Amino acid sequence: MNKLKVMTIFGTRPEAIKMAPLVKELEGREEIESICCVTAQHRQMLDTVLDIFRLKPQFDLDIMEQSQTLSTITSKCLLGLEGVFHEVRPDLVLVHGDTSTTFAGALAAFYQQIAVGHVEAGLRTWDKYSPFPEEMNRSMVGRLADLHFCPTKANRRNLEAEGISKGLFVTGNTVIDALQTTVVKNFTFAEDVLNSLDYEGKKVILVTCHRRENYGQPMEDIMSALAHIAKTHPEAELIYPVHLSPVVRECAQRHLDHMENVHLIAPLDVEEMHNLMARSYLVMTDSGGLQEEAPALGKPVLVLRKETERPEAVEAGTVKLAGVDYDRIVELADELLNHPAAYQEMAHAVNPYGDGKACRRIADGILYHFGRKSQPPEPFRS
């Protein structure tokens, strides 16, 4: 019997982190011919992940350009993938999450009548402009996909509410699989300040803030709150890997650059981010992925957004929605820094996102869909 041609497509660092362990799983399956294609929507940040996981894509569209827009990303992906699909003709295309590469990859496959599998399917905020453009990207991919690999039961229910009833699998999130590779006990950071921090004696707070919907007054309020937290908690050390966006950098430097216990550093690669998170006391972020990763490491998360497409963590108690209001952010941070019981309650809550076997379930789900296995994989149960 011929091997199934399964092509994974991704283009950004967050996608690469979550797809890398899946590519490795597919490569280890004798029934599957694994083909990896990257768009390089993010060039440098993508390449660091490829190096860490020792991935060598067979196809690299290298689309990134200066001042690229959503339209240029999408159109260049569509045109580039058309040629790749004509050459390879895969049985299944796997896309991840909610980026422009994700949407364009699914659409390009649909145009060629190639089956689409959506990894990390079913996340929703129900607000098409928040996060932008991610919410509509993942919603549209949901209509195009044939297989839906949902991290949680709630994600599956979201799809069912939209009338999608076939090809649904609850797998857990592949980022938990990735953490098993990246986090090590005696890790050495490239940044000297990270090696010299007193992780036992200080309360290290890992901060990220970069989302477009937070530009303007929301980001001003977030940065003001972070400055207040640093000023009123000398026992804390805030580590902020600042996004390359000029908007983010200007705001962060204006509010925080002068503070002794705030460290504005360059963006970190996935290994450094995961290992810093593992050593931190608390995570404050507007990122999506960190909401899944930090709970797996026993770290409470305050989400610097008005809503989250990951409500399971809120319900489980590993995450609290701080929003973008100055007073609310300060209040929740004070609670976790001042009250050990409140901290321990969040730190010891059960992570709802996975058990490190998501990639195995996805590969088994693919084989089941194509008739190569007689039984579907057992669903992840949080």
N, C-alpha and C positions, 0 to 999 in steps of 0.2 A: 504494500500500500504506500502511495506517495506521501511524503511528509507534508503537513500543513504549512503553508507560507504565512507567517504572522509577522507583520511589520509594525513596530512601535515608532511613533512620531512624537517628538517633543522639541522645544526650542528655548525654554527659559530655565533658570536655575531651580526654582521650586518644582517644576515638572521633572527635571532630570533627577533630583533627589528621590522623588517618589517612583519614578519609572526604572531607575537603575537596578534595584533589586529584582524587579519583574523581568527585565531583560536577562539578568543572570539566571533566573528560574527557567525562562523559556529556552535559553541556550542549553540547559541541562536536560531537557525533555527530548527523548529520541524520536518522538512522533512529530516534532515541530522543527521547522527551519526558521530560525529567528533572524529577522532583518531589522536593522536599526537605522532610522533616518532622523537627522536633526535639521531644524530650520535655522538655528542660531539666531533666533529673535533677540536673545541676549548672547553676545559672543563670548566675552571674557568670563562672565560669571558661569555660563554653561560649561566652558572648557575646564574650569577648575573641578567641576563635579565629574566630568568624564574622566579626568586624570585620577581622581580619588578612587573611583569605582573601576578603573582600568577598562573603560568602554571605548571601543573603536567603531564608530558608526560606518556602515557601508555607504551611506549617502549623507552629504552635508550641503544644504542649500545656501548657507552663508549669506542670509538675506539682510543682516543688520546694516543699517546706514545711519549717518548722522541726522538728527532731527526727524527720525522716522515717525510716521503716524499710524493710527490703526488701519487706515485704508491701504497704505503702502505695505504694511506687514501682511495683511490679508491677501492682497492681490499678488504679491511676490510668492507667498506660500502656495496659492492656488496654481499659478503658472509652473512653479518648480515641481510641485508634487504631480502634476499631470504627466510630465515627462518620466518621473520615477515610476509611477504606476504603469505606464505603458511598457517600461523596461522589465519590471518585476512581476506585475500582475499578482499581488498577494491574495490569499484567501480571506484574510482578515486584517484590518487596520486598527490598531489600538491608539487612542488618544487619551490624554489625561486632563481632568479638571476643567479649567475655565479660561484659558488664555486665548489670544487671537490665533496662535498656532493650532490650538485644540479645535476651534471652530472651523478654521480653514482646512485642517486635515480631514475632519469629518465630512465637510462639504465636498472637498476634492474627491474623496472616496465615493461618496454618494453619486457624484457626476459620472463616475466610472462603474457604478453598480457593484461596488466592492463592499462587503459587510464591514460594519463599524462596531468596535467595542469601546465603551466609555468607562475608563478607570476613574474612580472617585465620582460616581454618578449620584444624582439626586439631591445635591445640596441646593438650598433655596433660601433667599430672604424675602421673596415675593415683591421686591421693589426693583424694577428693571434698571434703575439708575444707581443702585447701591448694593454691592460694589459695582462700579462702572469700569470696563464693559463686561466684567466677569459674570454678572448675574444673567445677562442675556446670552452670552457665549454658552454657558452650561445648559441653559434652558433650550436653546436651539439644537445643541448637540444631542440633548435628550430626545428630540423628535427624529433625528437622523440615525441614531444608534440602533443596532440590532441586539447587542448585549450590553447590559448595564451592571457594572460591578460596584455595588453600593457599599460604602464603609459600614453603615449602621442600618438597623431596622427602620429608623425614622426616615432615612434617605429613601429607602424602598417605598415607604408609605407616601412620601412626596410624589414619587413617580406614579404610583397607583392612583393617587388623587388626580393626576393629569391624564388618566386613561391608558397608561402604559402598563401592560400586564404580562408581557412575554420577555424572556431573556433576562430576568432579574435574579441577581445573586447578591447575597450579603456576605462580604468577605473580610471586613476590617479594613484598616487603612494601611497601604504599603509603606508609609513613612515609619511605622513601628518596626517593620522589617529592616528598613535602612538603618535605624538607630543601633541595631545589633552589630552592624559593621563599623559604624563611625565612632562610637563612644568607647574610649579606652581609659584605663586607670591613670597611667603616667604620661598623659599627653603634654607635649610642649607646644606653646603658642608662638606664632611669628611675632606678635606684638609683645614687647618686653613688659608693658604694664600689666598684661594679663598673667604673665608668669610670676610677677612680684606681688600680686594681690593676696591679702590675707583672707582666704575663703572661709576659714574657720572662725576667725575673730570678728570679721566684718559681715554685714548683710549686703551681699552683692545683688544689685538689681539690674537685670538685663533689659534694655529698652530698645524697641524698634518702632519707628513711626514714619510712614512714607506714602500712605494711600492718597490717591488723587482727591477722593471725596473729603479728605481732611485738610486740603489746601485752604488757606485763608484763615478766618477766625477760629475754626476748630483747632487748627494746628497751633495758632497763637496761644489758645487756652491750654492745650496739652503741654506745651513747652513751659508756660508759666507755672502750671501745676508741678511739673517735674523739678523746676527750680525751687519751688517752695518745699517740696519733699526733701531735696538735697540740703537745703538750708536748715530745716528743722530736725533733720535726722543725721547728725554727724557720724553715727554708727553705720550709716549706709554708704555704699560706693555705687554710683550709677555708671554703668558701661553702656554706651550708646554707639553701635556701629552705624554711622550716618550714611544714608542712601546717597547715591551720586546726583540725584536731582538737585539743581541749583536752588529751587524753591525750598526744599527741605534743609539743605545745608545752611542757607542764609538764616532761616528761622532758628535752627538749632544753635548756631554759633552766637546769634544775637542774645538769646536767652540763657545759654548754658556754658559758653566757652570760658567764662571767667571764674567758674566755681571749682574749688579745690577738690571736692569729692565727686566731680562729674568728669568722665573721660570720654571725649568725642574721638572715636577711632575710625579707621577705614572699614569698609564692609568686610565681613568675614566669609571665608569659604565654609562649606557645609560641615566639614570636620571640626573646624574651630567653633562654629556656632553651636553645634551639638555638645561639644565638650565644655564650652563656657556655660551653656544652659544647665548641664549636669552639675556644675559647681556653684551655680547661683542660688540665691535665696528666694527670688521672686522674679517673675517675668511680666513686663508691661509692654503691650504690643498692639498694633493694628493689623498685624499679619494674620493670614488664615492658618498657614501651616504650623506656626508656633503654638496655636491653640490645641493642636493634636499632639505635638512633640513633647511640650513641657509636662503635661500630665503623665505621660509615660515615664518621665524621670522624677515624678513626685514633686513637681514645682507648681505652686499656685500661679494662675494667670489672671491679670486684669486686662480686659480687652478695651482698647482705646478707640471704640467705634460705637455708633448709635445702635447697630444691630449686628447679629452674627448669623451666618448660615450653618453654624455648628452648635445648635442649641443643646445637643446631647451632653456637652461638657458643662454647660450651665446647670442642667438638670442633675448631673452627677455630682456637682459641687466642686469640680476641679477648676472652673473658670467663673469669674464674675464680670458682668458687663458694666464697665466703668463709664462708657460713653465718652463724650468730648467736653463735658462740663467741668470746669475747674474745681468747684466745690466737691463734686461727686468723686473725682479722681483722687483728690487729697484725702477725702474721708475714707475711702476703701484702702488706700495705701497706708494711712495711719493705723487702721484697724489691724492690718497684717503685720506691721512693724512693731506695734505696741502690745498686741494681745496674742500670746503664744497659743492659746486654745483655738482662736479663730484661724491662726495659721495652720496648726496641725490638722484641723478639720478639713481644710482644702488640700493639704499636702498628702493626706492619706486616703482621699476619696478614690474610688476605683476608676481607672481610665476607661472610657467607653469606646475607644477607637481601635483597639486591636490587640492581638496576642502574638504578633510576629509571624503569622501564617497566611497573611493575605495573598501573597504572590502564589503560594501553592494552591490556594482556592481558585484564584483567577485562572491559572493554567489548567486546572482540572475542569473548571467551568467551560473553557474554550474547547477542550477535548470532548466534553459531554455534548456541547452544542453541535459539534461536527460528527457526532456518532462514534467517536473513538473511545469513549467510556460509557458504561451502561448506567451509571448512577451520577447524579449531580453531587458537587461537594457539599459537605455538611456546612451549614451557614455559621458565620461568626455570631456568638451570643455574648453580649456584654453583661 
